[in-house]
């Protein structure tokens, strides 16, 4: 093919089989994860089979394949039912007075919280700020910063957080960059000068107290009236009404016993990302975490359980599962590990480094959602609808004259003949011989997926345990995971042995002329050594290798070219 018309999907599609030739083949992914290999192989005409030990991976991949089968109108109808049921109540709990017009009610985009402890020496209450920067200025104030006055709790703009600033409300002078918390998890008492480890204060019997210190608001009324962006979107100090809204939600959570079954109540298990280990180093138990509910404040628990109860009322199980998938995805931004990115003026979700980072300040998201913000239920639901639309009407994007264009829809949908199984690939029943195994095997100790996915699993199982027996246990089956994990007593030798058994099963399942294709990412030489030894032990012959810089700064250093 010399050239194609990029605006014609049929012609563009003819390019793909030049490199991808799997039509009428059987493809197995025994570590399917999110199902990418299977979806793409199925799209090119292969009959695919996927296996994963992790129930969360199985559930996500299941819904991906069902996206082309579900009727988008059914999803829209179900969402409208949930919206009519709970949206008014949930949005009312995230409202605040407009700072510019007393007749307007603004939406709370993010509520910003700080934790505090009492000084062990003088008993002064210390808000555990690392600094007093609330957020970088926007629009005409983009060269300035919003800061919090530690004396009067007012919020004002300053030119430089590293030099002395004067509060415009009370005249207090301070350096906003200097908060009581320093590197190493120490607090410095502003009254008596004592420096003390935060975790030691908790170990001696203290618990964090929490205080609402700032609100990012969005006034849709001001926007609709044509106000400037800096007017309808900004930061304000919380009022008594804001505190009362939180307290009202907390009271409803405490008094509504029916909602308790819609939140996980189990204890957080010890693990390599929950306790200090060579993988994580963050021990959340030292910060007072004991149960899954401890990862959320009371308003979050009330709103999330109310929303999940409403989703549970949807009759169609397939549609209900799509709503559950959006719900569980939004949980990344609905917990007290989520932080406010003051430089980017946005929330950042938990598990950003595939681990938990206990925070002395955190961002509470608007659970239902507003016109602004990320990670809300409504924005996540829209993301899911976009994915369903793509499954029904797949397109490609391409550059032409430095502008991004999108093709018309291809006839080849994101679908095909598939079988998805949950279980250990070393034991699960697989009868066919496969022409190809295309997979992404475990990454030694790089990501402990079983522990990461527990965060979502404990919520998903609340609606799925009656339908799927592998969602009945309290957590995912981490002891059977092929991974080097100090929390389960598995070292590099164990990883190599278990991966060798897995490759042996793969060899049994491959046709005589079949091939194994996989990607592997790890910067540790021992991890690669274990992989090579496992392959060699099962008599696999390496025919081709394509090194790709997945993370250039890790592989080559910050000053090396990609």
Buried (B, 14 or more C-beta within 10 A) or exposed (E): EEEBEBEEBEBBBEEBEEEBEBEEBBBBBBBBBBBBBBBBBBBBBBBBBBBBBBBBBBBBBBBBBBBBEBEEEBBEEBBEBBBEBBBEBBBEBBBBBBBBBEEBBBBBBBBBBBBBBBBBEEEBEBBBBBBBBBBBBBEEBEEBBBBBBBEBBBBBBBEEBEEEBEBEBEEBEBBBBBBBBEEEBBBBBBEEEBEBBBBEBBEEEBEBEBBBBBBBBBBBBBBEEEBEEEBBBBBBBBBEEBEEBBEBBBEBBEEEEEBEEBBBEEEBBEBBBBBEBEBBEBBBBBBBBEEBBBBBBBBBBBBBBBBBBBBBEBEBEBBBBBBBBBBBBBBBBBBBBBBBEBEEBBBBBBBEEBBBBBBBBBBBBBBBBBBBBBBBBBBBBBBBBEBBBBBBEBBBEEEEEEEEEEBEBBEBBBBBEBBBBBBBBBEBEBEEEBBBBBBBBBBBBBBBBBBBBBBBBBBBBBBBBEEBEBBEEBBBBBEBBBBBBBBBEBEBEBBBBBBBBBBBBBBEBBEEEBBBEBEBBBEBEBBEEBBEBBBEBBEBEEEEEEEEEEEEEEBEEEEEEE
